[in-house]
């Protein structure tokens, strides 16, 4: 079990869909339900970028929504963090060869955390938002976060095979 990060204030997250298939959006909404419960970490989902600390972006960026994405990003107060959720937000995904697609979110705004997957699993999404919140804390404290590309990887938990019962074992 990983340690739960401690934040000075509750990081507020706003979500922006940039032309996605909605697979990542549905999984991100699952993170907000009681099953995965992102709020247990003190992270709240808000609808206004002027109140948000973390911007979660899904989908690939195209010529039409790049200005809107930049506008949403510019409305957020400093310091802020951007999480690219899913392969489309990270690279353009299956839409990357489209004539109108610019690629991933980092073509328009700086990205702090990349969460791969098509769609990304809710556990990986939670890890990505928590990593973004840790970067936000570092920015608040005046520390410069590492310039490395933060990619969240979560390997699926292997399913344990049922133990083979030995001959003569009792079932007491």
N, C-alpha and C positions, 0 to 999 in steps of 0.2 A: 504494500500500500504506500502510495506516495504521500509526502507531507502536504497538507493543505496550506497554500500560501496565505500570508497575513497581509491585508491591505490597509492603508491609512483611511481610505474611503471606499465605498462600494463602486466598483467600475460599472459604468453604464454603457450598454451595447446598443447600437443601432444597426439594422440590417438593410442592405441595399441589393436588390436583384438586378443584375446587369444582363438581361437577355439569356436567362438559363432555362433549362428544361423543367425546372422546379423540383428535381430530385434532391438537390442539396438543400433547397428551401424547406422541403417537408422534413428532412432529417434534422435541420436546424430547429424547426418548430418542435420536433420530438425532444430536443435538448431542454426545452422550456417546460415540458410536461412533468408531472410527478414521477414518472418512471426514471428519467435521467436527472432532472431537477438541478439545472444550472444555478438556480438561485441559492442552493445550499452553500455555494462558495461566496455568496454576497454579491453576485453579479446580477444586475437587473437589465431587462430589455426595455428600451424606450423607443418612442416613435419619432422623436425630433432630434436631428443631428446637432442642434445647438446645445443639447443637454448631454450628448454622448461623449464618452472617452475612447471607445473602441468602435471601429467601423468594420463590420463583417460583410464582405462582398461575395456574392455567388454569380456565376455566369461569366461569359466572355464579354470583353468590351468591344463595342462597334463604334462606327463614326457618329451615330446618332445619340448614343447614351454616354459617350465619353465626356461631353460638356456637363451633363447632369451629374455624373459621378464626381467630376472635379468640383462642381458647385456644392454637392453634399459634403465632400471632404473639406472644402474651404470654410464651410459653416461651423465645423467642429472647433471647439476651443483647444488651444495648445495646453499641455502636450496631448498628443493623440496617437493612436495605434491603429493600423490596418491589418486585418486578417483576410487573406484570400482563401475562400472556402471551396474546395473541390478542384479538380483538374482544369475545368474551364476557366475559373478565376485565376488559376496559376499560370496556364499556358495558352488558353484559348480552346483546349480540348478538341472534341470532334468538330467544332465549328471553326477551328484555326485556319482552314483553307478557304473559308468563305470570303467572297470579294469585299464584304463590308466589315470584316472582323479585324480589329487591330491586334488582338491576342489577349494576353493576361492583363490583370489589373495594374501590374507594375509598368505597363506602357503609358499609363496616365497619372497615377499617383504612387508614392512610395509605399511599399508593402513591408511589414515587419515580420509576419508569420504566414507561411504557406502550409495549407492542410490538403494533402493529396487525397484522391479517391473519386470514384464516379458511381454513386455519390459517396462523399466522405461519411464514414461511420459516426454516429453520435458521440461515441467515446473519443474518437480522434478530434471531433469538433470541440468538445469540452476541453481536451488537452490544448488545442490551438488557442481557444479563448483565454484559458488560464495562462498560457505562455505570453499572450498579448498583454494580459493584466500585469504580469511580472515585468515586462518591458515598460509598461506604463509607469509602474512604481519606480523603476530605475530612472525614467525620464523626470518624474516628479522630484526625486531626490537629487537631481543634477548629475547623476552618473550617465555617461554615454553608453547606451547599449551596444553590444558587439555588432560589428558591421557584417557579420556572417549572415548567410541566408538561413533563417530559422524555418526548418521543415519539420513538421510533426509527423512522425511515423508511428504507427501502432500496429503491431502484428497481432493477428487474431489469436485469441487464447485457444490452445489445442484442447480438443475434447478428450477427456481421459477415457480410455477403453475400459470396459468392465473387467474387473480382475478375474482371471481364470481360476475357477474353483478347483482345488486339489481333490484327488480321490480320497474319500474317507473323511472329508471335512464335515464337521457337524454344524447344523443350523440351529443352534440353541436359542 
